[in-house]
Amino acid sequence: MAYMTGKTKAGGDWIPTFVEAIDPEKCLGCGRCYKACSRKVLGPEDLVDEETDSTRMIMTIANDGNCIGCAGCGVTCPKKCFSFKPLTV
């Protein structure tokens, strides 16, 4: 299976990993990932918990087509709620 690759500044091969999913159970809604992403891939969303009748903010993938595969969002996430995968070609 071949993956899309890029080059680093030094000329080395790099396989970008694109955001695949965010675990809503782990997400704190802190917004660190949102601030780290300059491509506007992520967006806030209200999650309603019907059992406790409460609402909390979580982050969602709003524009997945804008993702460049840097994984910066996952690096900044304190709960490690992101999953990533390379793009097959």
C-alpha positions, 0 to 999 in steps of 0.5 A, a space after each residue: 500500500 502506497 501513501 502520499 509523501 512529502 519532503 522535509 526542508 532537508 529533503 527527507 521523506 515525510 508521510 503526512 497523517 491526516 486527522 481522522 476522528 476526535 473522540 467526543 468522550 475524551 475531548 475537554 473542549 479546551 480549544 488548544 487544537 483549534 488555536 494550533 490549526 491555521 487551516 480552520 479544520 476544526 470547529 466547536 460544537 455543543 454536545 448535549 448529555 441527555 442523561 445529565 441534561 447538560 451541555 458542554 463544548 467539544 471540538 469537531 472536524 469542520 473542514 477535513 479537506 483543509 487538513 495538510 497532515 501536520 498533526 499539530 492538533 493532536 500534539 497540543 491535545 492534553 487528552 490525546 483524543 485525535 486519531 490520524 491516518 496517512 492518505 493512500 494513493 
